[in-house]
Amino acid sequence: MRTRRFYSYQPGCVLRASGPDAAEFLQGQFSNDLSKMAAGDVVYGLWLDRKGKIVADSFVLRRGDEEFLLVSYHCAEGAVFERLDAYLIMEEVELEGCSSLSSGVGVFGEISAIEEDLEVAIPETGKFCEEDGVIAFWGRRSDEPCLEILAIATESKSKFEGILEGVRSGGAVELVDDEMAEMAIRSKVPRIGISFGERDLPQELGLEVDAVSFSKGCYLGQEVMARLHAMGRVRKALAVLSIDETVTREFPLDLVDAGGKRQGSLREVVYPKTGGVGLGVLNLSFVEGDLYVGETLVRRVDTEETGHE
């Protein structure tokens, strides 16, 4: 059994959307289907622009008939607020930022013991639990299950701090930023708002299965999603890459083949003891061969080695 691990963070965005028109408005803006949500449900998806490119991602949590929370690990509250506010005309919807008051911890491993040890209710998949302003739901940081525990108000801070201290005192290992990034990279989970986003289509990042509905009605970017779905594929896809030398230039970086032809872009790299590992976007037409960032050699890592298919 793997040791319990945890990652403490402040979410990039916690935005409350409320009002009599909130449900209908969000449904018309979000890439995934919110129409069947009941109170206590969670749906992950994207906020797209008219060209189908990703503006931000969010977990949408329905707290009641007229109240929702929009939570993103890395996307700034301002980006989500501006994307939604730009399309608010006559709708009775209020958007209220809560990010500065929020704290979170993601917990991996030995999940069954959390409820007893920390007095945190464990939600079912697609649901969240809330008590005294502390919310628990299942996140998507890697291919390993992660329970997100989030405090969203000042009055919930003491309860959250008690939970966090319980995680630490229970022998859990704290993950640092690079370790969390490595887990995401090896699992091919793009970190929207850090290394991926405005230049990307959901299909290029493998997000069309979990984050896009092809059966719901109109939403911003829907026409592009439908067209790409009808085509069956896009021209780019995520790739896990190995790189031995330290890259110090600003990302994204062009990936070129031995002939100097651009084949994609390297978005992020971390350097564990086993050597540098990164995540990039590659042309599907590039099947095999060496790649370069400048003069630095980059190799594609086989999917079996990453543990993700």
N, C-alpha and C positions, 0 to 999 in steps of 0.2 A: 504494500500500500504506500502511495506516495505521501511525503510529508506535506502537511497543510502549508500553503503559501498565501501571501496576501500582498496587495498593492494599494497603497494609500494615495488618494488624489483629490484634486478639486475639479469637478466637471467643467468643461468649457461652456456648456449651456444648460441651464435649467430655466425654462420659460413656461409660465402658466398662461394658458389660453382659456378664457371663460366667456360665457354669455349665451343667449338663446340661439345664436347662429353659429356657435363655435364648431359643432360637429359637422355641419354641412360645409362650412368654410374650409376646415382642415381637410375634409374628404376631397375637395376640389383642388387642393394644392399638393397633396402628398402622393408619392409614387405607389404606396401600398394601400390596400383596401381597409378603411376604417369603419365601413358601414355596419358591420356585424359586431362591433365592439360593445361589450357591456362594462359596467363599472368593475374595475379590478383587472381588466385586460391590458396587455402590452402588445404593441405591434412595432416592428422595426422597419424603417424605410428611409426615403430620400426626399429632399427638396431639390427639384430640378429647375433649370432655366428653359427658355423656349426651344433651345437647340438640343435639349435632352442631357446637357452636361450637369454634373453634380455641383450644387451650391453648398449643401450641407447634408448631414445625416441626423437622424434622431430616433430614439425610442419614444413612441407616443403612449402615454399611460392615461387611461380614462379613469378619473376619480369620481365622476358623477355624470348626470345627464348633460350638464352644461359646463363641465370643468375637465381640462386635460393638462397634463404635464408633458413638455417636450424636453427630452434629456439627450445630450450628446457628450461623448467623452472629450472630444478635441475641438469641435467646431465652436467658434466664438458665439456667445449669446447675440452680439450685435449682428452677425451674419444671418442668423435665423430670424431675428426680429425684423431686419430690413427686408428680407425675402418675403415675409408674410405681410408686413405693413404696406408694402408697395401694391398689394392686390386687395387691400381692405378699402372698400368704397362706402357702401351703405350698410354693410353687415354689422350687427350688434355683437362685436367680439372685442374683448379687452385682452391685451398682451402685457404681461407683467414679468419682469426679469427677477429671478431668484438666485442667480448663479453665485453672486458674491457671498451669499449666506449659506451656501451648500458645501458639503464635504462628502466624500465617498470612499469606500474601500471595496475592492474586488477580492473575493476569497476563492482559492482553488484547493481541491483535495479534501477528502474526509468530510464531505458536505453533510452527510447524515448525522454527524455529531454536533453540527453548528446549532441546531435548534435547542438542544439540551444545554450545551455549554454556554451559549451566548444569549439565550432567550429571544432568539430571532425566529419568527415563523418562516418556514420554507415554502415558497410558492410553487404551484405547478408550472410547467412550461407554458408560456404565453399569458401568465398571470403575474400579479404583484400583490404583496402583502404590505399593509401600512399600519403602524401603531405609534402613537405619540410623535408624529412627524417624521418617523424613520421608515423608509421604504426599502423593500427587498424584491429584486427581480433577477431573472437570468440574463446575463449579458452575452456579448459575442466578441471576446478579445482574442481567442485562439480556437483551436479545435478541441480544447479541454473545457469542460463546463466551468463557468465562473458565476458565483453568486454576487451580485452587486448590492451593497447596502449603502443607502444614501440618506443623509440628513438634509432637509430642504428648508429649515427655518431655525432661527436663533433658539427657540424654546426646545428644539430637539437635540441641541448640541451636547447636553450632558448625557443623554441616553446614548447618543452615537459614540461619544468618547469612552463610555463604559464598555460598549461593544468592541471598539478598537483595542482598548486595553486588554479585554478578554481574549481577543485574537492573539495579541502579542504574548501574554502570559501563558497561553496554552501551548507555547512551543512552536508557533507558526514562524516560518522564515519570511522576512520582508523582502520583496522584490524591488530592485532599483529600476530606474527608467530604461536602461539598456537591456536589462533582462526581460522586462515586459515587452519591449520592442522586438527582441529576438523571438519571443513566443509568437507574436503576431506575424513576423516575417516567415518563419518556418511553417506556419499554418496557412500562409497565403491569405491573411486577413488584412486588407488595406486600411490604414489608419486615416480615415477621412478627416480633413482639417489639418493634418500635419504634412503628409507626403502625397496625398491623393485628394482629388476634388475637382476644381473648376475646369481642368483640361480633359477630364475623363467622362466617358459614358459608363453607365452601370454595367453593361455587358462586357466591357473591356476589363472590368475588375471582378467579374464573376458574381456580381450582386443581383443579377436578374432573377435568381431563384428565390432568395430570401427577402429581397427588398422592393420588388416590382410586381404589381398586379397587371396582368394582361386582359382581365375580364371586367374590371371596374369601368365606370364612366370616365368622362373627361377630367383631366387634370393637367397642369402646366408640364409640357414635355411629353405628353401622352402620345401625340402623333408620331414623334420620332421613335418612341419605344415600340409602338405597333409596327412601324415600318421595319425596324431592325429585327423584331420578332418574326415577321413574315419572311425576311431574308434568311433567317436561320442561324446567322453567325456574324461576328464582326471581324475586323482584320488584326486585332491586337488582343493580347491576353497577359495576365500576370505571370511572372516567372521568378522563382527563387534562384539567386545567383551567389556564387562564391567569389570572394576577392581577397587576396592575401595582403596587398599593400594598402596602407591608409590613404583614403581619399579626403582631401581637405577642402576641395572646392565646393561651392554652393550647389545644392541639388535644385532641380533635376539635372542629370548629366547625360549627354548623348552616349548611347551604346552603338559602336560601329563594328562591322565585321572585318576580317583580314583584308578585304579589298577596299576598305574605307567607306563602305555604304552604311548609312544610318539604319539601324534595325530596331531601335527603341530607346527607352530612357531608364536610367537608374534613379530611383526615387529616394531610397534610404539604405543605410548600411550601419551595422553594429559590429563590434570586434570582440567576440568572446574568445576564450583561450584556444578554441579549436580553429580559429581563423575567421576572417571577415565573412559575413553573410548579409545579403541585401535583397530587396524586393524591387522589381522593375516591371515595366510593360514592354513586351516584345511583339514584333510582327509575327503573325502565325506562319508566314511563309518561311521564316528562319527556323530550320529544323535542327541543325547541328553545326558545330564549329565554334571556334574561339571568338570572343567579343573583347572589345577594348574600350576603356575610358581613358582617352588620351593614349598614353603608352602602357597603361596598367591593364594587365590581363584579367578578364572576367570570364567565369565559366558558369554555364547553366547547371543547376543542381537537379539531379533526377528526382522526380516526385516521390519515389519510394523512400528516398533518403530523408525527405522533409516530413514524412508521415502524413501527407495531405494529398488527396487526389482531386 
